[in-house]
Amino acid sequence: METGPAIEIRGLTKTYGAIRALDSASLRVERGSIFGLVGPNGAGKTTLIKALCGVLRPDSGEALVLGADSRAGRHELRPRLGYMPQTPSLYEDLSPMENLHFFGGASGLEGLAGHVRESLEFVRLWDRRDDPIHTFSGGMRQRASLACALLGDPELLILDEPTAGVDPTLRQSFWDHFRFLCGQGRTIFLSTNQMEEAVRCDRVAVILRGRILVSDTPGAIEGRGRAVVTILLAGGASEQHETSDYERELPRLLKAHGLEQGVEGIRVERQGFEDVILSLIQEAE
């Protein structure tokens, strides 16, 4: 069994004229995990994904994917890597089965018929396998696109906003798929601007203007948030204090303000995961 990270990025930089799309980006993704890349539109998510897939040449730095350089080992990595673009790249007049046969055949995948059926059954499109893509809803197109990425049972899935534009029920179905695949030892790297999705990941990186602001577990990121402590006093008065560690600082606050006596209650309002992410982005802008 292979060891080491599924993805390791070190100092990756890419510029387009005066625009720095990636700015010394570094991160590490462990095997068998779900890693989320979060950031606003134009933050560098798609550029980073293209670098991982070997279709974009960085100006400096390196991207190691499954132990190989993403550019030098592009052909070697192809059967081990599944990619789902932000906008489905499917032939509208072809059926899901025809699309998968086309893409699988182009990559030289052996045992193609079996892989096609397995992928379409996994995303629950086998019953619609012969219907043209142009008859599909947006959510069904996303499922067909995911089926393409799953062809050949790749070790690593790189998904660019895979649930964009899908309804909550289908989004939950996608995440059930992701967790199942992760339980089978697959690694999933996905980009999203949906905080309710990011918090489901094992680890999350926040990117802004090509820079990685933080890379950690959702719980650890949320733990960076601040809290507003409201001390309720006798007679209806109150005092508010903002703190990053209210459990440690509360006794000091009470003592400093001579409030050990006459306190009727304490109310704590902590930042949630989304609030912390937004604060990190706002502070960096």
Steps between C-alpha positions, in 0.01 A plus 500: 500500500636841404581748770554874499254773412265476203579863416783724609533854365809706577528868418285483188490831312326592175457845348303629202654836420449715808259251657644252748259206479708287739729658757746254660214262581587201718281225644493128573217250449516164675388181326151375574367842597264764364674834460309818424638811330290803593507853364296763318470504121832594343701397808712247309312174561469394136857608421629282783293205380632538145854495639423178688364340182814594309324717243653822629870572537582701815767768491667353808445245773385142462186291527546135592198281427508138621874540536565623145554846358163610362653615169778249443277208602183616330460193277608265778243655734209499255360154590540573873330839493136594442413862417160669501499855358282777637288496182423149366699430182255259346382455142138616503377275219656188649360290782682451833611156383635638172679783680665262744601259224651790306702642790599159632608384156706814444696427817554134406309363797485119502177318583313812395147356482514383861640832622230694316222297655654521848535880477147557370349271761695677773351839408158342436485575128498147363128521424567816294816371335365530143332841529677800341671734744303797365185349654655501849447747782797688644527256789496199268776655290708539816442133578607401148811716536582331830457162330767603247737589784437161663593297191768247580463534878773767541695539824454877505199708399547871430161671484450866412181618678329163439165596656465845343139559399359177642212477746551408869379142455745431218776678691448260789511209254833624365642520851379149576694392189809693611501346848452152355796549265710638782414193708634288213837675527451760227614860546274789403619855437215738428445872470191671632367837609227335707586512870257222588705276269839615620418408859440139387858464379777343706720801436442837336727759340386858446641672192487869409681667209703184456623487860412225746380684811454192716496121464357300790204295621161674503494473879841661538406780261178567690706503819683806369179699526424763757216513749293782645447451873208690651508520880150559635503709820247569770250771416493422129847638419746306285856512368632356174851373431647350182753222551669221308502261798209576729544187715848613602433872509162509672636472858746780422223717356286452807787581732625797299161665504418409857205300383534186712200622696167601355529298180164355403607322185748467218412470130759387245457541124776327303585537133396203291714337232366721222550817707863406567566434130344833402705679767822341371420613146400852606816542708716390206335727243 
